[in-house]
Amino acid sequence: MEYFKKHYFLYLMLSPALILTLIFKYGPMYGAIIAFKDFSPIRGILGSEWVGLYNFEKFLSSPNFEVIFMNTLKLSFFGLILSFPVPILLALMLNQVRRAGVKKNIQLFLYAPNFISVVVVVGMLFIFLSPTGPINQLFSWITGEPVMFMSRPEYFRWIYILSDIWTGAGWASIIYVAALANVDPELHNAANLDGANLLQRIRHIDLPTIRPIMAIVFILAAGGIMSIGFEKAYLMQTATNLPTSEIIPTYVYKIGLQSGDYAYSAAVGLFNSIINVILLLTVNFTVKKLNEGEGLY
Amino acid sequence: MFVKHSRLDRFMLALNAAFLTLAVLIVILPLIYVVIASFMDPSVLLSQGISFRISDWSTEGYKMILTNPAMLRGFANAVFYASAFAVLTVMVSVCAGYALSDDRLKGKGFFMTLFLFTMFFGGGLVPTYLLVKNLGLLDTVWAVIIPGAVNVWNIILSRTFFKGVPNELKEASNVDGASEMRIFFSIVLPLSKPIIFVLALYAFVGQWNSYFDAMIYLDNPNLHPLQLVLRSILIQNQVDPGMISDQLAAAEMKRLSEIIKYAAIVVSSLPLIIMYPFFQKYFEKGVMVGSIK
């Protein structure tokens, strides 16, 4: 009591964040038990009947399951594989620019798309890739007829991933650029004297410097593999690209908030979160093994 | 800097410069295209694409956008949401970060775990929606501002910052008889401008660009932020009929809808694009502080 009287101020400072977290983060975790119930909004969370794993079985045995699950995995897996190296390459290239002013300006341009909203990015995609848009004007010269990029399922993943790289790669390179700036120039000079060429110096000096950061960025990205953005995929969906663009988050939104099937939707969402946590732990464990004990935890 | 560059090195550096130039072009050409297109005469743009004749230029798209009530209301709403959200987030995270940086706080590990856990696991969309609904926040501005106000990352960021504030400063004032509250408000807070600024900037930009919470929580179009208005113009192709006077034919609507889209993109992105070069170093600082565990 004496202690609390003396330090109540610290707890007072902590309380807004604590209360908001308990309500808006832990509240929904409690609410997620409707996934195990036949939820009726009238009877409430506690009053509804338990149905065990019924909603999960319903999802796993539904004909949609395999398609949606694989769409989610493929979109994020290919996204991770394709976008992970780009910021690293950009940083290594930027690091070779000797004049600070030039480097700053290049960075200014490369970071800019990060500040464009997802609505505008997708809006630009629709405009640029429309049958009469600028990209198709180029294509028409070559192939003679426009390509229906946004409505064809086979292009969805490419458009999604490449536009993600366009938006985020420059920004994602910041962290590597900063790490590379800490490399002692003497190391490069010495290696140069010993006859190491540029590529060898990058391989033996620059890359080892950023390896720990690469590991952390990779773990975080891989851990988020199932939680890829609802926001962009939903905006990019058209009636005809659904065979590849329907992913778990958009499905959860549609069945939950649009069709009102709350319990089933909550179960699908929970399934997604659990896979995500498992992935995060697995990747962290694996990278830790490979990376001499350097993991996230 | 280097003693000498071999021929291979010089070749590699030239290649490097070429690739970087290419990367910059890939990034900015689409943006330049949008800006030029937004100033085109709608009929010329539709029939022949971008042209560089002065007579083909027009500001018709901007007139449409800047006189469109939905767009203006969205703009005003976005300013309000982004500012209010930034203020709330900063207050909550700075206070929590300060408390968690103090070694005298008992149960620190427990509280940190409580916060960190929510970074990796959540209840999901539907339970969150039901909660907001049950709290009576649906269709109120609070639904957009409050649920996202606690951000674990921001708490970590400010905790890291406050750990860097020398303890002696606090102790000295303590000896002088200042209360805890006084120490925070008159000594620590004035030192915290950098972290407050960085967090506010991030929160503002994030909220300005987001549409999802508003989409699920707000039915009333009068409350819609800019991004939702943009979504109906850019993606759902719903150019507000009020935007174009009723007598005009559908063909005119189609003619103008393209140019309206380009102008809408420019107008909505302009505030951030203008402020971004000035604040670039703060944004970078935010990323750097965040990367320190």
Interface residues (C-beta under 8 A of the other chain):
Chain A: Y3 H7 F9 L10 Y11 M13 L14 P16 A17 L18 L20 T21 I23 F24 K25 Y26 G27 P28 M29 Y30 G31 A32 I34 P41 L90 M93 L94 Q96 V97 R98 I106 Q107 L108 F109 L110 Y111 A112 P113 F115 I116 S117 V118 V119 V120 V122 G123 M124 F126 I127 F128 T132 P134 Q137 W166 G170 W171 I174 I175 A178 P185 H188 N189 N192 L193 N197 L198 L199 I213 G223 F230 E231 L235 P249 V252 Y253 G256 L257 Y262 S265 A266 G269 L270 N272 S273 N276 V277 L280
Chain B: M1 F2 V3 K4 S6 L8 D9 M12 L13 N16 A17 F19 L20 A23 V24 I26 V27 I28 P30 L31 Y33 V34 L46 G49 I50 M91 V92 S93 C95 A96 Y98 A99 L100 D102 R104 L105 K106 F111 L114 F115 T118 F120 F121 G122 G123 G124 L125 V126 P127 T128 Y129 L130 L131 L135 I146 P147 G148 A149 V150 I155 S179 E180 M181 F184 V205 W208 N209 S210 Y211 F212 I216 Q227 L230 R231 I233 L234 I235 E258 K261 Y262 A264 I265 S268 S269 L272 I273 Y276 P277 Q280 F283 E284 V287 M288 S291
